Amino acid sequence: MPKYNRQFDLNQDELSLIETALRERSARLVDAKAVAEHGNVSQAHIEDTIRAGEELLGRLHNQKVFYRPKKQVYIGG
């Protein structure tokens, strides 16, 4: 059975493109959810898909290494 590649080499622009695409997909799904009838099976599927996309965005965010100067006072914001 083939193994998945667990190591990816993405630059900041490529990662930003992926995040933007996930956010746009989520926005379209939210619009589709608003159109779907309440309690419909498709609405539950849409909610699950939105949740999966948000979890993926969270995992991508948690893997980022944010820059902090070591010799200067860091002022966040």
N, CA and C atoms as a LAMMPS dump frame, in Angstrom:
ITEM: TIMESTEP
0
ITEM: NUMBER OF ATOMS
231
ITEM: BOX BOUNDS ff ff ff
-5.0000000000000000e+02 5.0000000000000000e+02
-5.0000000000000000e+02 5.0000000000000000e+02
-5.0000000000000000e+02 5.0000000000000000e+02
ITEM: ATOMS id mol type element x y z
1 1 1 N 0.842 -1.17 0
2 1 2 C 0 0 0
3 1 3 C 0.897 1.245 0
4 2 1 N 0.607 2.225 -0.862
5 2 2 C 1.452 3.418 -0.921
6 2 3 C 1.316 4.267 0.344
7 3 1 N 2.407 4.964 0.665
8 3 2 C 2.403 5.846 1.831
9 3 3 C 2.22 7.288 1.374
10 4 1 N 1.6 8.082 2.216
11 4 2 C 1.374 9.488 1.913
12 4 3 C 2.637 10.291 2.187
13 5 1 N 2.846 11.329 1.388
14 5 2 C 3.937 12.262 1.625
15 5 3 C 3.54 13.162 2.789
16 6 1 N 4.311 13.145 3.85
17 6 2 C 3.982 13.945 5.028
18 6 3 C 4.853 15.193 5.127
19 7 1 N 5.73 15.397 4.154
20 7 2 C 6.639 16.54 4.154
21 7 3 C 6.377 17.392 2.918
22 8 1 N 5.971 18.636 3.114
23 8 2 C 5.696 19.533 1.997
24 8 3 C 6.586 20.756 2.109
25 9 1 N 7.04 21.246 0.971
26 9 2 C 7.869 22.444 0.932
27 9 3 C 7.072 23.538 0.237
28 10 1 N 6.397 24.37 1.025
29 10 2 C 5.56 25.443 0.489
30 10 3 C 6.121 26.787 0.931
31 11 1 N 6.116 27.759 0.013
32 11 2 C 6.547 29.094 0.419
33 11 3 C 5.337 29.867 0.946
34 12 1 N 5.567 31.089 1.401
35 12 2 C 4.492 31.873 2.015
36 12 3 C 3.369 32.175 1.038
37 13 1 N 3.712 32.462 -0.216
38 13 2 C 2.682 32.772 -1.208
39 13 3 C 1.795 31.565 -1.493
40 14 1 N 2.401 30.386 -1.583
41 14 2 C 1.626 29.168 -1.849
42 14 3 C 0.705 28.847 -0.676
43 15 1 N 1.218 29.002 0.53
44 15 2 C 0.398 28.748 1.716
45 15 3 C -0.741 29.76 1.813
46 16 1 N -0.459 31 1.479
47 16 2 C -1.499 32.03 1.479
48 16 3 C -2.583 31.712 0.453
49 17 1 N -2.185 31.21 -0.709
50 17 2 C -3.148 30.826 -1.743
51 17 3 C -4.063 29.705 -1.25
52 18 1 N -3.497 28.721 -0.574
53 18 2 C -4.287 27.611 -0.03
54 18 3 C -5.277 28.128 1.016
55 19 1 N -4.797 28.996 1.912
56 19 2 C -5.677 29.54 2.945
57 19 3 C -6.807 30.37 2.341
58 20 1 N -6.484 31.173 1.334
59 20 2 C -7.506 31.989 0.675
60 20 3 C -8.553 31.11 0.006
61 21 1 N -8.1 30.05 -0.659
62 21 2 C -9.032 29.137 -1.323
63 21 3 C -9.947 28.461 -0.304
64 22 1 N -9.402 28.058 0.839
65 22 2 C -10.226 27.434 1.873
66 22 3 C -11.252 28.415 2.436
67 23 1 N -10.85 29.666 2.625
68 23 2 C -11.796 30.669 3.145
69 23 3 C -12.905 30.965 2.138
70 24 1 N -12.543 31.06 0.852
71 24 2 C -13.559 31.304 -0.18
72 24 3 C -14.521 30.128 -0.284
73 25 1 N -13.987 28.92 -0.172
74 25 2 C -14.84 27.725 -0.206
75 25 3 C -15.801 27.735 0.981
76 26 1 N -15.282 28.109 2.138
77 26 2 C -16.122 28.182 3.329
78 26 3 C -17.231 29.214 3.155
79 27 1 N -16.907 30.353 2.561
80 27 2 C -17.922 31.392 2.337
81 27 3 C -19.017 30.893 1.397
82 28 1 N -18.643 30.17 0.345
83 28 2 C -19.648 29.621 -0.578
84 28 3 C -20.515 28.583 0.127
85 29 1 N -19.902 27.777 0.994
86 29 2 C -20.668 26.764 1.718
87 29 3 C -21.637 27.404 2.709
88 30 1 N -21.226 28.494 3.342
89 30 2 C -22.124 29.201 4.263
90 30 3 C -23.326 29.738 3.497
91 31 1 N -23.093 30.275 2.295
92 31 2 C -24.209 30.745 1.464
93 31 3 C -25.129 29.588 1.081
94 32 1 N -24.535 28.441 0.732
95 32 2 C -25.336 27.27 0.36
96 32 3 C -26.136 26.763 1.558
97 33 1 N -25.542 26.853 2.745
98 33 2 C -26.239 26.418 3.956
99 33 3 C -27.449 27.301 4.227
100 34 1 N -27.322 28.595 3.962
101 34 2 C -28.44 29.516 4.176
102 34 3 C -29.602 29.199 3.244
103 35 1 N -29.3 28.698 2.056
104 35 2 C -30.339 28.373 1.081
105 35 3 C -30.995 27.028 1.412
106 36 1 N -30.213 26.113 1.989
107 36 2 C -30.728 24.766 2.283
108 36 3 C -31.832 24.832 3.336
109 37 1 N -32.727 23.898 3.27
110 37 2 C -33.82 23.839 4.24
111 37 3 C -33.288 23.399 5.598
112 38 1 N -33.908 23.887 6.651
113 38 2 C -33.499 23.514 8.001
114 38 3 C -33.788 22.036 8.238
115 39 1 N -32.8 21.339 8.837
116 39 2 C -32.974 19.93 9.146
117 39 3 C -32.725 19.008 7.978
118 40 1 N -32.391 19.555 6.836
119 40 2 C -32.132 18.745 5.654
120 40 3 C -30.79 18.031 5.82
121 41 1 N -30.693 16.833 5.255
122 41 2 C -29.454 16.063 5.333
123 41 3 C -28.314 16.825 4.674
124 42 1 N -28.597 17.521 3.568
125 42 2 C -27.546 18.257 2.878
126 42 3 C -27.009 19.388 3.75
127 43 1 N -27.848 19.969 4.604
128 43 2 C -27.381 21.03 5.488
129 43 3 C -26.391 20.468 6.51
130 44 1 N -26.655 19.291 7.032
131 44 2 C -25.724 18.658 7.965
132 44 3 C -24.403 18.353 7.271
133 45 1 N -24.472 17.908 6.028
134 45 2 C -23.255 17.631 5.261
135 45 3 C -22.471 18.924 5.028
136 46 1 N -23.174 20.006 4.729
137 46 2 C -22.515 21.3 4.52
138 46 3 C -21.825 21.751 5.808
139 47 1 N -22.497 21.594 6.95
140 47 2 C -21.902 21.969 8.235
141 47 3 C -20.641 21.162 8.519
142 48 1 N -20.668 19.861 8.225
143 48 2 C -19.491 19.019 8.425
144 48 3 C -18.341 19.457 7.527
145 49 1 N -18.659 19.818 6.292
146 49 2 C -17.634 20.257 5.352
147 49 3 C -17.03 21.584 5.793
148 50 1 N -17.857 22.5 6.27
149 50 2 C -17.358 23.784 6.78
150 50 3 C -16.435 23.548 7.971
151 51 1 N -16.865 22.688 8.88
152 51 2 C -16.07 22.389 10.074
153 51 3 C -14.72 21.778 9.7
154 52 1 N -14.708 20.88 8.733
155 52 2 C -13.454 20.254 8.304
156 52 3 C -12.5 21.291 7.711
157 53 1 N -13.032 22.219 6.929
158 53 2 C -12.198 23.273 6.356
159 53 3 C -11.624 24.192 7.42
160 54 1 N -12.442 24.534 8.421
161 54 2 C -11.97 25.398 9.502
162 54 3 C -10.909 24.686 10.34
163 55 1 N -11.078 23.387 10.559
164 55 2 C -10.072 22.633 11.303
165 55 3 C -8.758 22.579 10.533
166 56 1 N -8.835 22.425 9.217
167 56 2 C -7.625 22.421 8.392
168 56 3 C -6.93 23.778 8.452
169 57 1 N -7.699 24.864 8.37
170 57 2 C -7.104 26.196 8.502
171 57 3 C -6.419 26.351 9.864
172 58 1 N -7.023 25.82 10.898
173 58 2 C -6.426 25.879 12.229
174 58 3 C -5.127 25.105 12.312
175 59 1 N -5.09 23.921 11.71
176 59 2 C -3.856 23.13 11.717
177 59 3 C -2.751 23.822 10.931
178 60 1 N -3.103 24.446 9.811
179 60 2 C -2.104 25.198 9.044
180 60 3 C -1.563 26.362 9.876
181 61 1 N -2.446 27.062 10.559
182 61 2 C -2.028 28.188 11.394
183 61 3 C -1.097 27.72 12.512
184 62 1 N -1.415 26.605 13.142
185 62 2 C -0.617 26.108 14.261
186 62 3 C 0.766 25.629 13.835
187 63 1 N 0.965 25.338 12.556
188 63 2 C 2.266 24.878 12.077
189 63 3 C 3.174 26.022 11.638
190 64 1 N 2.642 27.227 11.596
191 64 2 C 3.451 28.371 11.174
192 64 3 C 4.453 28.735 12.263
193 65 1 N 5.603 29.236 11.829
194 65 2 C 6.615 29.746 12.743
195 65 3 C 6.614 31.262 12.587
196 66 1 N 6.236 31.955 13.636
197 66 2 C 6.135 33.405 13.585
198 66 3 C 7.451 34.029 14.031
199 67 1 N 7.854 35.092 13.357
200 67 2 C 9.12 35.763 13.621
201 67 3 C 9.027 36.638 14.865
202 68 1 N 10.031 36.514 15.711
203 68 2 C 10.182 37.398 16.864
204 68 3 C 11.662 37.742 16.982
205 69 1 N 12 39.011 17.036
206 69 2 C 13.412 39.372 17.189
207 69 3 C 13.938 38.898 18.541
208 70 1 N 15.166 38.362 18.538
209 70 2 C 15.725 37.816 19.77
210 70 3 C 16.473 38.862 20.587
211 71 1 N 17.041 39.88 19.914
212 71 2 C 17.871 40.845 20.626
213 71 3 C 17.15 42.157 20.902
214 72 1 N 15.95 42.308 20.41
215 72 2 C 15.209 43.545 20.617
216 72 3 C 13.952 43.246 21.424
217 73 1 N 13.368 44.304 21.941
218 73 2 C 12.098 44.16 22.643
219 73 3 C 11.017 43.901 21.604
220 74 1 N 10.223 42.873 21.826
221 74 2 C 9.158 42.527 20.882
222 74 3 C 7.878 43.24 21.279
223 75 1 N 7.324 43.982 20.335
224 75 2 C 6.044 44.651 20.545
225 75 3 C 5.053 44.026 19.58
226 76 1 N 4.147 43.236 20.097
227 76 2 C 3.173 42.539 19.248
228 76 3 C 2.054 43.46 18.812
229 77 1 N 1.376 42.994 17.765
230 77 2 C 0.228 43.787 17.354
231 77 3 C -0.133 43.645 15.936
